[in-house]
Amino acid sequence: MIASTPDPPYYAVIFSSLKEDDSVGYAEMAQRMVHLATQQPGFIGVESARQDIGITVSYWKDRKSIRQWKQHIDHQLAQKLGRERWYSHYKTRICKVEFDYEFNRLL
């Protein structure tokens, strides 16, 4: 599902990852992180896709909200487990969305 976002400006956190073979507990942790993120101040929405590379884009009101989410104790545990168990490589990019547009045949 494509996230519903407000009029810009807002921020996007793009998390791209390559997983290791060990995925025990990964799906549960990913689901928990999405659930927790939705409860954080400043959270707007999330989109995720996985094929050869995983890409998750979360949308936030401001950089302060992003910093607070990064420092959330449960999110820090997920980050630690990701480095130790699940990811062989990841990169996070934080972008300010200044303009967006969409097409939706369903509307």
Biopython code that builds the backbone (N, CA, C, O; Angstrom):
import numpy as np
from Bio.PDB.StructureBuilder import StructureBuilder

atoms = [
    (1, "MET", "N", (0.837, -1.183, 0.000)),
    (1, "MET", "CA", (0.000, 0.000, 0.000)),
    (1, "MET", "C", (0.882, 1.246, 0.000)),
    (1, "MET", "O", (1.909, 1.284, 0.678)),
    (2, "ILE", "N", (0.490, 2.239, -0.742)),
    (2, "ILE", "CA", (1.216, 3.498, -0.803)),
    (2, "ILE", "C", (0.740, 4.387, 0.339)),
    (2, "ILE", "O", (-0.460, 4.589, 0.527)),
    (3, "ALA", "N", (1.693, 4.913, 1.093)),
    (3, "ALA", "CA", (1.369, 5.742, 2.251)),
    (3, "ALA", "C", (0.688, 7.035, 1.825)),
    (3, "ALA", "O", (1.030, 7.629, 0.802)),
    (4, "SER", "N", (-0.259, 7.449, 2.613)),
    (4, "SER", "CA", (-0.901, 8.744, 2.418)),
    (4, "SER", "C", (-0.065, 9.776, 3.166)),
    (4, "SER", "O", (0.154, 9.652, 4.371)),
    (5, "THR", "N", (0.400, 10.792, 2.449)),
    (5, "THR", "CA", (1.268, 11.797, 3.053)),
    (5, "THR", "C", (0.624, 13.180, 2.939)),
    (5, "THR", "O", (-0.207, 13.413, 2.060)),
    (6, "PRO", "N", (1.010, 14.093, 3.830)),
    (6, "PRO", "CA", (0.462, 15.445, 3.774)),
    (6, "PRO", "C", (1.141, 16.247, 2.666)),
    (6, "PRO", "O", (2.057, 15.760, 2.003)),
    (7, "ASP", "N", (0.689, 17.456, 2.479)),
    (7, "ASP", "CA", (1.391, 18.346, 1.566)),
    (7, "ASP", "C", (2.803, 18.579, 2.094)),
    (7, "ASP", "O", (2.987, 18.737, 3.301)),
    (8, "PRO", "N", (3.806, 18.604, 1.212)),
    (8, "PRO", "CA", (5.186, 18.867, 1.640)),
    (8, "PRO", "C", (5.308, 20.261, 2.252)),
    (8, "PRO", "O", (4.486, 21.140, 1.989)),
    (9, "PRO", "N", (6.342, 20.451, 3.069)),
    (9, "PRO", "CA", (7.469, 19.548, 3.255)),
    (9, "PRO", "C", (7.231, 18.535, 4.380)),
    (9, "PRO", "O", (6.476, 18.785, 5.320)),
    (10, "TYR", "N", (7.888, 17.406, 4.254)),
    (10, "TYR", "CA", (7.975, 16.375, 5.275)),
    (10, "TYR", "C", (9.247, 15.591, 4.963)),
    (10, "TYR", "O", (9.942, 15.916, 4.001)),
    (11, "TYR", "N", (9.562, 14.584, 5.741)),
    (11, "TYR", "CA", (10.817, 13.850, 5.574)),
    (11, "TYR", "C", (10.565, 12.383, 5.244)),
    (11, "TYR", "O", (9.572, 11.794, 5.670)),
    (12, "ALA", "N", (11.482, 11.812, 4.479)),
    (12, "ALA", "CA", (11.469, 10.389, 4.152)),
    (12, "ALA", "C", (12.764, 9.763, 4.657)),
    (12, "ALA", "O", (13.852, 10.292, 4.432)),
    (13, "VAL", "N", (12.632, 8.638, 5.337)),
    (13, "VAL", "CA", (13.789, 7.842, 5.738)),
    (13, "VAL", "C", (13.768, 6.600, 4.859)),
    (13, "VAL", "O", (12.836, 5.799, 4.924)),
    (14, "ILE", "N", (14.791, 6.448, 4.043)),
    (14, "ILE", "CA", (14.884, 5.320, 3.105)),
    (14, "ILE", "C", (15.902, 4.335, 3.666)),
    (14, "ILE", "O", (17.084, 4.652, 3.795)),
    (15, "PHE", "N", (15.430, 3.144, 3.994)),
    (15, "PHE", "CA", (16.285, 2.098, 4.549)),
    (15, "PHE", "C", (16.392, 0.979, 3.522)),
    (15, "PHE", "O", (15.420, 0.269, 3.261)),
    (16, "SER", "N", (17.580, 0.828, 2.941)),
    (16, "SER", "CA", (17.845, -0.223, 1.947)),
    (16, "SER", "C", (18.725, -1.276, 2.604)),
    (16, "SER", "O", (19.682, -0.943, 3.303)),
    (17, "SER", "N", (18.399, -2.562, 2.377)),
    (17, "SER", "CA", (19.142, -3.610, 3.081)),
    (17, "SER", "C", (19.306, -4.876, 2.256)),
    (17, "SER", "O", (18.495, -5.205, 1.390)),
    (18, "LEU", "N", (20.394, -5.569, 2.565)),
    (18, "LEU", "CA", (20.634, -6.926, 2.074)),
    (18, "LEU", "C", (20.638, -7.827, 3.298)),
    (18, "LEU", "O", (21.335, -7.548, 4.273)),
    (19, "LYS", "N", (19.864, -8.905, 3.254)),
    (19, "LYS", "CA", (19.750, -9.799, 4.402)),
    (19, "LYS", "C", (20.721, -10.956, 4.317)),
    (19, "LYS", "O", (21.108, -11.395, 3.234)),
    (20, "GLU", "N", (21.105, -11.440, 5.491)),
    (20, "GLU", "CA", (21.848, -12.679, 5.635)),
    (20, "GLU", "C", (20.852, -13.837, 5.531)),
    (20, "GLU", "O", (19.643, -13.620, 5.446)),
    (21, "ASP", "N", (21.361, -15.042, 5.540)),
    (21, "ASP", "CA", (20.484, -16.215, 5.500)),
    (21, "ASP", "C", (19.699, -16.401, 6.792)),
    (21, "ASP", "O", (18.592, -16.940, 6.770)),
    (22, "ASP", "N", (20.260, -15.961, 7.921)),
    (22, "ASP", "CA", (19.592, -16.117, 9.210)),
    (22, "ASP", "C", (18.459, -15.114, 9.319)),
    (22, "ASP", "O", (18.693, -13.923, 9.525)),
    (23, "SER", "N", (17.238, -15.591, 9.182)),
    (23, "SER", "CA", (16.105, -14.670, 9.279)),
    (23, "SER", "C", (15.192, -15.026, 10.448)),
    (23, "SER", "O", (14.051, -14.568, 10.509)),
    (24, "VAL", "N", (15.697, -15.851, 11.383)),
    (24, "VAL", "CA", (14.899, -16.243, 12.540)),
    (24, "VAL", "C", (14.524, -14.996, 13.339)),
    (24, "VAL", "O", (15.393, -14.263, 13.810)),
    (25, "GLY", "N", (13.251, -14.772, 13.482)),
    (25, "GLY", "CA", (12.755, -13.640, 14.250)),
    (25, "GLY", "C", (12.663, -12.333, 13.475)),
    (25, "GLY", "O", (12.153, -11.343, 14.000)),
    (26, "TYR", "N", (13.144, -12.311, 12.240)),
    (26, "TYR", "CA", (13.180, -11.073, 11.465)),
    (26, "TYR", "C", (11.774, -10.533, 11.169)),
    (26, "TYR", "O", (11.496, -9.361, 11.424)),
    (27, "ALA", "N", (10.905, -11.368, 10.641)),
    (27, "ALA", "CA", (9.560, -10.911, 10.260)),
    (27, "ALA", "C", (8.805, -10.367, 11.468)),
    (27, "ALA", "O", (8.116, -9.351, 11.374)),
    (28, "GLU", "N", (8.937, -11.046, 12.596)),
    (28, "GLU", "CA", (8.254, -10.601, 13.805)),
    (28, "GLU", "C", (8.787, -9.245, 14.265)),
    (28, "GLU", "O", (8.016, -8.366, 14.652)),
    (29, "MET", "N", (10.115, -9.082, 14.219)),
    (29, "MET", "CA", (10.715, -7.819, 14.642)),
    (29, "MET", "C", (10.327, -6.696, 13.677)),
    (29, "MET", "O", (10.027, -5.583, 14.108)),
    (30, "ALA", "N", (10.333, -6.983, 12.385)),
    (30, "ALA", "CA", (9.958, -5.962, 11.404)),
    (30, "ALA", "C", (8.517, -5.506, 11.632)),
    (30, "ALA", "O", (8.223, -4.312, 11.590)),
    (31, "GLN", "N", (7.638, -6.450, 11.868)),
    (31, "GLN", "CA", (6.230, -6.124, 12.129)),
    (31, "GLN", "C", (6.093, -5.302, 13.406)),
    (31, "GLN", "O", (5.326, -4.340, 13.459)),
    (32, "ARG", "N", (6.837, -5.686, 14.423)),
    (32, "ARG", "CA", (6.803, -4.941, 15.701)),
    (32, "ARG", "C", (7.304, -3.516, 15.517)),
    (32, "ARG", "O", (6.740, -2.584, 16.089)),
    (33, "MET", "N", (8.362, -3.336, 14.722)),
    (33, "MET", "CA", (8.914, -1.997, 14.507)),
    (33, "MET", "C", (7.925, -1.101, 13.755)),
    (33, "MET", "O", (7.792, 0.082, 14.070)),
    (34, "VAL", "N", (7.243, -1.660, 12.773)),
    (34, "VAL", "CA", (6.239, -0.867, 12.060)),
    (34, "VAL", "C", (5.126, -0.468, 13.028)),
    (34, "VAL", "O", (4.684, 0.681, 13.034)),
    (35, "HIS", "N", (4.682, -1.411, 13.836)),
    (35, "HIS", "CA", (3.632, -1.114, 14.815)),
    (35, "HIS", "C", (4.082, -0.012, 15.779)),
    (35, "HIS", "O", (3.328, 0.926, 16.041)),
    (36, "LEU", "N", (5.298, -0.120, 16.303)),
    (36, "LEU", "CA", (5.808, 0.896, 17.232)),
    (36, "LEU", "C", (5.989, 2.247, 16.551)),
    (36, "LEU", "O", (5.672, 3.287, 17.129)),
    (37, "ALA", "N", (6.498, 2.230, 15.320)),
    (37, "ALA", "CA", (6.721, 3.485, 14.592)),
    (37, "ALA", "C", (5.414, 4.241, 14.420)),
    (37, "ALA", "O", (5.379, 5.465, 14.542)),
    (38, "THR", "N", (4.333, 3.509, 14.136)),
    (38, "THR", "CA", (3.039, 4.179, 13.923)),
    (38, "THR", "C", (2.565, 4.913, 15.168)),
    (38, "THR", "O", (1.716, 5.801, 15.077)),
    (39, "GLN", "N", (3.096, 4.558, 16.317)),
    (39, "GLN", "CA", (2.695, 5.183, 17.578)),
    (39, "GLN", "C", (3.575, 6.371, 17.962)),
    (39, "GLN", "O", (3.300, 7.044, 18.955)),
    (40, "GLN", "N", (4.624, 6.635, 17.192)),
    (40, "GLN", "CA", (5.570, 7.697, 17.530)),
    (40, "GLN", "C", (5.091, 9.061, 17.060)),
    (40, "GLN", "O", (4.500, 9.182, 15.986)),
    (41, "PRO", "N", (5.346, 10.094, 17.867)),
    (41, "PRO", "CA", (5.007, 11.451, 17.437)),
    (41, "PRO", "C", (5.736, 11.782, 16.127)),
    (41, "PRO", "O", (6.925, 11.500, 15.978)),
    (42, "GLY", "N", (5.018, 12.372, 15.202)),
    (42, "GLY", "CA", (5.618, 12.792, 13.945)),
    (42, "GLY", "C", (5.597, 11.747, 12.851)),
    (42, "GLY", "O", (5.960, 12.050, 11.715)),
    (43, "PHE", "N", (5.179, 10.511, 13.158)),
    (43, "PHE", "CA", (5.111, 9.467, 12.140)),
    (43, "PHE", "C", (3.963, 9.763, 11.187)),
    (43, "PHE", "O", (2.871, 10.138, 11.616)),
    (44, "ILE", "N", (4.215, 9.592, 9.883)),
    (44, "ILE", "CA", (3.188, 9.841, 8.868)),
    (44, "ILE", "C", (2.750, 8.551, 8.183)),
    (44, "ILE", "O", (1.552, 8.321, 8.019)),
    (45, "GLY", "N", (3.704, 7.700, 7.777)),
    (45, "GLY", "CA", (3.356, 6.482, 7.064)),
    (45, "GLY", "C", (4.589, 5.685, 6.701)),
    (45, "GLY", "O", (5.715, 6.102, 6.973)),
    (46, "VAL", "N", (4.367, 4.520, 6.076)),
    (46, "VAL", "CA", (5.476, 3.645, 5.711)),
    (46, "VAL", "C", (5.112, 2.840, 4.473)),
    (46, "VAL", "O", (3.950, 2.502, 4.251)),
    (47, "GLU", "N", (6.128, 2.539, 3.672)),
    (47, "GLU", "CA", (6.004, 1.659, 2.501)),
    (47, "GLU", "C", (7.202, 0.725, 2.520)),
    (47, "GLU", "O", (8.299, 1.121, 2.914)),
    (48, "SER", "N", (6.993, -0.508, 2.097)),
    (48, "SER", "CA", (8.081, -1.473, 2.134)),
    (48, "SER", "C", (7.956, -2.471, 0.993)),
    (48, "SER", "O", (6.854, -2.861, 0.606)),
    (49, "ALA", "N", (9.103, -2.878, 0.461)),
    (49, "ALA", "CA", (9.143, -3.886, -0.598)),
    (49, "ALA", "C", (10.412, -4.711, -0.423)),
    (49, "ALA", "O", (11.439, -4.210, 0.034)),
    (50, "ARG", "N", (10.320, -5.992, -0.796)),
    (50, "ARG", "CA", (11.497, -6.851, -0.702)),
    (50, "ARG", "C", (11.507, -7.808, -1.874)),
    (50, "ARG", "O", (10.532, -8.508, -2.145)),
    (51, "GLN", "N", (12.627, -7.817, -2.557)),
    (51, "GLN", "CA", (12.897, -8.822, -3.580)),
    (51, "GLN", "C", (14.351, -9.218, -3.339)),
    (51, "GLN", "O", (14.641, -9.908, -2.361)),
    (52, "ASP", "N", (15.251, -8.808, -4.188)),
    (52, "ASP", "CA", (16.670, -9.049, -3.934)),
    (52, "ASP", "C", (17.209, -8.091, -2.881)),
    (52, "ASP", "O", (18.123, -8.422, -2.127)),
    (53, "ILE", "N", (16.632, -6.911, -2.846)),
    (53, "ILE", "CA", (17.028, -5.888, -1.876)),
    (53, "ILE", "C", (15.769, -5.430, -1.149)),
    (53, "ILE", "O", (14.711, -5.286, -1.761)),
    (54, "GLY", "N", (15.886, -5.203, 0.148)),
    (54, "GLY", "CA", (14.750, -4.698, 0.912)),
    (54, "GLY", "C", (14.804, -3.182, 0.942)),
    (54, "GLY", "O", (15.863, -2.594, 1.161)),
    (55, "ILE", "N", (13.666, -2.554, 0.722)),
    (55, "ILE", "CA", (13.587, -1.100, 0.810)),
    (55, "ILE", "C", (12.359, -0.743, 1.630)),
    (55, "ILE", "O", (11.238, -1.132, 1.301)),
    (56, "THR", "N", (12.588, -0.005, 2.691)),
    (56, "THR", "CA", (11.498, 0.512, 3.512)),
    (56, "THR", "C", (11.645, 2.021, 3.562)),
    (56, "THR", "O", (12.713, 2.549, 3.871)),
    (57, "VAL", "N", (10.559, 2.701, 3.252)),
    (57, "VAL", "CA", (10.548, 4.164, 3.322)),
    (57, "VAL", "C", (9.526, 4.559, 4.374)),
    (57, "VAL", "O", (8.345, 4.229, 4.266)),
    (58, "SER", "N", (9.993, 5.268, 5.390)),
    (58, "SER", "CA", (9.062, 5.794, 6.382)),
    (58, "SER", "C", (9.027, 7.307, 6.243)),
    (58, "SER", "O", (10.020, 7.935, 5.876)),
    (59, "TYR", "N", (7.867, 7.882, 6.541)),
    (59, "TYR", "CA", (7.648, 9.313, 6.369)),
    (59, "TYR", "C", (7.398, 9.953, 7.725)),
    (59, "TYR", "O", (6.665, 9.423, 8.559)),
    (60, "TRP", "N", (8.026, 11.108, 7.922)),
    (60, "TRP", "CA", (8.009, 11.775, 9.225)),
    (60, "TRP", "C", (7.777, 13.266, 9.068)),
    (60, "TRP", "O", (8.109, 13.863, 8.043)),
    (61, "LYS", "N", (7.206, 13.848, 10.092)),
    (61, "LYS", "CA", (6.902, 15.279, 10.114)),
    (61, "LYS", "C", (8.171, 16.128, 10.080)),
    (61, "LYS", "O", (8.231, 17.132, 9.371)),
    (62, "ASP", "N", (9.194, 15.721, 10.856)),
    (62, "ASP", "CA", (10.398, 16.536, 10.982)),
    (62, "ASP", "C", (11.583, 15.680, 11.421)),
    (62, "ASP", "O", (11.426, 14.508, 11.762)),
    (63, "ARG", "N", (12.757, 16.280, 11.405)),
    (63, "ARG", "CA", (13.974, 15.541, 11.766)),
    (63, "ARG", "C", (14.000, 15.185, 13.247)),
    (63, "ARG", "O", (14.582, 14.168, 13.627)),
    (64, "LYS", "N", (13.388, 15.994, 14.075)),
    (64, "LYS", "CA", (13.325, 15.679, 15.506)),
    (64, "LYS", "C", (12.594, 14.351, 15.722)),
    (64, "LYS", "O", (13.038, 13.521, 16.515)),
    (65, "SER", "N", (11.489, 14.153, 15.030)),
    (65, "SER", "CA", (10.733, 12.899, 15.147)),
    (65, "SER", "C", (11.578, 11.710, 14.707)),
    (65, "SER", "O", (11.518, 10.642, 15.318)),
    (66, "ILE", "N", (12.359, 11.890, 13.655)),
    (66, "ILE", "CA", (13.240, 10.822, 13.157)),
    (66, "ILE", "C", (14.293, 10.492, 14.206)),
    (66, "ILE", "O", (14.549, 9.318, 14.475)),
    (67, "ARG", "N", (14.909, 11.515, 14.806)),
    (67, "ARG", "CA", (15.932, 11.292, 15.849)),
    (67, "ARG", "C", (15.333, 10.542, 17.029)),
    (67, "ARG", "O", (15.944, 9.610, 17.552)),
    (68, "GLN", "N", (14.128, 10.949, 17.454)),
    (68, "GLN", "CA", (13.491, 10.287, 18.593)),
    (68, "GLN", "C", (13.202, 8.819, 18.284)),
    (68, "GLN", "O", (13.372, 7.964, 19.153)),
    (69, "TRP", "N", (12.769, 8.515, 17.065)),
    (69, "TRP", "CA", (12.515, 7.132, 16.685)),
    (69, "TRP", "C", (13.817, 6.336, 16.677)),
    (69, "TRP", "O", (13.845, 5.199, 17.150)),
    (70, "LYS", "N", (14.885, 6.909, 16.154)),
    (70, "LYS", "CA", (16.177, 6.214, 16.123)),
    (70, "LYS", "C", (16.644, 5.886, 17.546)),
    (70, "LYS", "O", (17.301, 4.867, 17.763)),
    (71, "GLN", "N", (16.308, 6.741, 18.508)),
    (71, "GLN", "CA", (16.750, 6.549, 19.892)),
    (71, "GLN", "C", (15.776, 5.723, 20.736)),
    (71, "GLN", "O", (16.075, 5.425, 21.893)),
    (72, "HIS", "N", (14.629, 5.350, 20.189)),
    (72, "HIS", "CA", (13.659, 4.543, 20.931)),
    (72, "HIS", "C", (14.336, 3.231, 21.352)),
    (72, "HIS", "O", (14.997, 2.591, 20.535)),
    (73, "ILE", "N", (14.181, 2.836, 22.591)),
    (73, "ILE", "CA", (14.902, 1.682, 23.144)),
    (73, "ILE", "C", (14.621, 0.390, 22.377)),
    (73, "ILE", "O", (15.543, -0.388, 22.133)),
    (74, "ASP", "N", (13.377, 0.151, 21.995)),
    (74, "ASP", "CA", (13.053, -1.066, 21.247)),
    (74, "ASP", "C", (13.621, -1.010, 19.832)),
    (74, "ASP", "O", (14.037, -2.032, 19.284)),
    (75, "HIS", "N", (13.638, 0.173, 19.248)),
    (75, "HIS", "CA", (14.219, 0.335, 17.911)),
    (75, "HIS", "C", (15.738, 0.134, 17.970)),
    (75, "HIS", "O", (16.324, -0.428, 17.045)),
    (76, "GLN", "N", (16.370, 0.588, 19.046)),
    (76, "GLN", "CA", (17.811, 0.370, 19.196)),
    (76, "GLN", "C", (18.136, -1.125, 19.291)),
    (76, "GLN", "O", (19.139, -1.580, 18.740)),
    (77, "LEU", "N", (17.289, -1.887, 19.989)),
    (77, "LEU", "CA", (17.488, -3.335, 20.057)),
    (77, "LEU", "C", (17.356, -3.951, 18.666)),
    (77, "LEU", "O", (18.165, -4.799, 18.288)),
    (78, "ALA", "N", (16.353, -3.538, 17.906)),
    (78, "ALA", "CA", (16.174, -4.056, 16.543)),
    (78, "ALA", "C", (17.382, -3.716, 15.670)),
    (78, "ALA", "O", (17.822, -4.541, 14.869)),
    (79, "GLN", "N", (17.916, -2.509, 15.823)),
    (79, "GLN", "CA", (19.095, -2.113, 15.058)),
    (79, "GLN", "C", (20.291, -3.008, 15.410)),
    (79, "GLN", "O", (21.029, -3.447, 14.527)),
    (80, "LYS", "N", (20.469, -3.269, 16.691)),
    (80, "LYS", "CA", (21.573, -4.120, 17.156)),
    (80, "LYS", "C", (21.437, -5.534, 16.594)),
    (80, "LYS", "O", (22.405, -6.098, 16.086)),
    (81, "LEU", "N", (20.241, -6.104, 16.685)),
    (81, "LEU", "CA", (20.020, -7.448, 16.161)),
    (81, "LEU", "C", (20.199, -7.471, 14.640)),
    (81, "LEU", "O", (20.707, -8.447, 14.089)),
    (82, "GLY", "N", (19.787, -6.414, 13.975)),
    (82, "GLY", "CA", (19.975, -6.318, 12.530)),
    (82, "GLY", "C", (21.450, -6.405, 12.157)),
    (82, "GLY", "O", (21.824, -7.134, 11.239)),
    (83, "ARG", "N", (22.283, -5.655, 12.875)),
    (83, "ARG", "CA", (23.732, -5.686, 12.592)),
    (83, "ARG", "C", (24.345, -7.046, 12.944)),
    (83, "ARG", "O", (25.222, -7.536, 12.233)),
    (84, "GLU", "N", (23.885, -7.649, 14.032)),
    (84, "GLU", "CA", (24.468, -8.912, 14.491)),
    (84, "GLU", "C", (23.969, -10.133, 13.723)),
    (84, "GLU", "O", (24.725, -11.084, 13.523)),
    (85, "ARG", "N", (22.692, -10.125, 13.283)),
    (85, "ARG", "CA", (22.075, -11.331, 12.742)),
    (85, "ARG", "C", (21.583, -11.230, 11.309)),
    (85, "ARG", "O", (21.869, -12.099, 10.486)),
    (86, "TRP", "N", (20.841, -10.166, 11.010)),
    (86, "TRP", "CA", (19.998, -10.191, 9.824)),
    (86, "TRP", "C", (20.583, -9.537, 8.581)),
    (86, "TRP", "O", (20.307, -9.980, 7.467)),
    (87, "TYR", "N", (21.380, -8.498, 8.749)),
    (87, "TYR", "CA", (21.831, -7.747, 7.577)),
    (87, "TYR", "C", (23.296, -7.991, 7.264)),
    (87, "TYR", "O", (24.139, -8.043, 8.160)),
    (88, "SER", "N", (23.586, -8.140, 5.977)),
    (88, "SER", "CA", (24.980, -8.149, 5.535)),
    (88, "SER", "C", (25.391, -6.737, 5.127)),
    (88, "SER", "O", (26.579, -6.411, 5.117)),
    (89, "HIS", "N", (24.410, -5.899, 4.790)),
    (89, "HIS", "CA", (24.687, -4.526, 4.376)),
    (89, "HIS", "C", (23.380, -3.743, 4.446)),
    (89, "HIS", "O", (22.324, -4.249, 4.067)),
    (90, "TYR", "N", (23.461, -2.513, 4.930)),
    (90, "TYR", "CA", (22.303, -1.625, 4.853)),
    (90, "TYR", "C", (22.780, -0.186, 4.729)),
    (90, "TYR", "O", (23.919, 0.144, 5.059)),
    (91, "LYS", "N", (21.902, 0.638, 4.257)),
    (91, "LYS", "CA", (22.178, 2.068, 4.158)),
    (91, "LYS", "C", (20.884, 2.811, 4.438)),
    (91, "LYS", "O", (19.812, 2.423, 3.974)),
    (92, "THR", "N", (21.006, 3.893, 5.211)),
    (92, "THR", "CA", (19.866, 4.737, 5.534)),
    (92, "THR", "C", (20.094, 6.114, 4.937)),
    (92, "THR", "O", (21.168, 6.700, 5.075)),
    (93, "ARG", "N", (19.071, 6.613, 4.276)),
    (93, "ARG", "CA", (19.113, 7.955, 3.696)),
    (93, "ARG", "C", (17.931, 8.742, 4.242)),
    (93, "ARG", "O", (16.816, 8.227, 4.329)),
    (94, "ILE", "N", (18.184, 9.994, 4.609)),
    (94, "ILE", "CA", (17.128, 10.860, 5.112)),
    (94, "ILE", "C", (16.998, 12.038, 4.154)),
    (94, "ILE", "O", (17.962, 12.752, 3.879)),
    (95, "CYS", "N", (15.785, 12.220, 3.657)),
    (95, "CYS", "CA", (15.539, 13.223, 2.623)),
    (95, "CYS", "C", (14.379, 14.122, 3.020)),
    (95, "CYS", "O", (13.416, 13.680, 3.646)),
    (96, "LYS", "N", (14.487, 15.378, 2.649)),
    (96, "LYS", "CA", (13.366, 16.296, 2.814)),
    (96, "LYS", "C", (12.544, 16.268, 1.532)),
    (96, "LYS", "O", (13.059, 16.546, 0.449)),
    (97, "VAL", "N", (11.272, 15.932, 1.659)),
    (97, "VAL", "CA", (10.376, 15.914, 0.505)),
    (97, "VAL", "C", (9.845, 17.336, 0.321)),
    (97, "VAL", "O", (9.162, 17.875, 1.192)),
    (98, "GLU", "N", (10.168, 17.925, -0.810)),
    (98, "GLU", "CA", (9.746, 19.293, -1.093)),
    (98, "GLU", "C", (8.594, 19.357, -2.083)),
    (98, "GLU", "O", (7.906, 20.373, -2.186)),
    (99, "PHE", "N", (8.388, 18.259, -2.814)),
    (99, "PHE", "CA", (7.354, 18.225, -3.833)),
    (99, "PHE", "C", (6.934, 16.785, -4.034)),
    (99, "PHE", "O", (7.778, 15.889, -4.031)),
    (100, "ASP", "N", (5.654, 16.548, -4.206)),
    (100, "ASP", "CA", (5.190, 15.213, -4.580)),
    (100, "ASP", "C", (3.939, 15.335, -5.454)),
    (100, "ASP", "O", (3.271, 16.369, -5.465)),
    (101, "TYR", "N", (3.645, 14.281, -6.169)),
    (101, "TYR", "CA", (2.418, 14.218, -6.961)),
    (101, "TYR", "C", (2.052, 12.762, -7.107)),
    (101, "TYR", "O", (2.886, 11.888, -6.869)),
    (102, "GLU", "N", (0.822, 12.485, -7.493)),
    (102, "GLU", "CA", (0.404, 11.088, -7.615)),
    (102, "GLU", "C", (-0.654, 10.903, -8.701)),
    (102, "GLU", "O", (-1.295, 11.849, -9.158)),
    (103, "PHE", "N", (-0.800, 9.660, -9.083)),
    (103, "PHE", "CA", (-1.868, 9.208, -9.969)),
    (103, "PHE", "C", (-2.548, 8.077, -9.238)),
    (103, "PHE", "O", (-1.877, 7.221, -8.661)),
    (104, "ASN", "N", (-3.862, 8.056, -9.250)),
    (104, "ASN", "CA", (-4.590, 6.977, -8.594)),
    (104, "ASN", "C", (-5.845, 6.691, -9.402)),
    (104, "ASN", "O", (-6.825, 7.431, -9.317)),
    (105, "ARG", "N", (-5.817, 5.646, -10.167)),
    (105, "ARG", "CA", (-6.947, 5.244, -10.973)),
    (105, "ARG", "C", (-8.141, 4.843, -10.109)),
    (105, "ARG", "O", (-9.286, 4.906, -10.557)),
    (106, "LEU", "N", (-7.870, 4.431, -8.873)),
    (106, "LEU", "CA", (-8.937, 3.924, -8.001)),
    (106, "LEU", "C", (-9.797, 5.031, -7.388)),
    (106, "LEU", "O", (-10.873, 4.755, -6.859)),
    (107, "LEU", "N", (-9.339, 6.254, -7.455)),
    (107, "LEU", "CA", (-10.133, 7.357, -6.862)),
    (107, "LEU", "C", (-11.180, 7.874, -7.817)),
    (107, "LEU", "O", (-11.926, 8.793, -7.478)),
]
sb = StructureBuilder()
sb.init_structure("model")
sb.init_model(0)
sb.init_chain("A")
sb.init_seg("    ")
for serial, (resi, resn, name, xyz) in enumerate(atoms, 1):
    if name == "N":
        sb.init_residue(resn, " ", resi, " ")
    sb.init_atom(name, np.array(xyz, "f"), 0.0, 1.0, " ", f" {name:<3s}", serial, name[0])
structure = sb.get_structure()
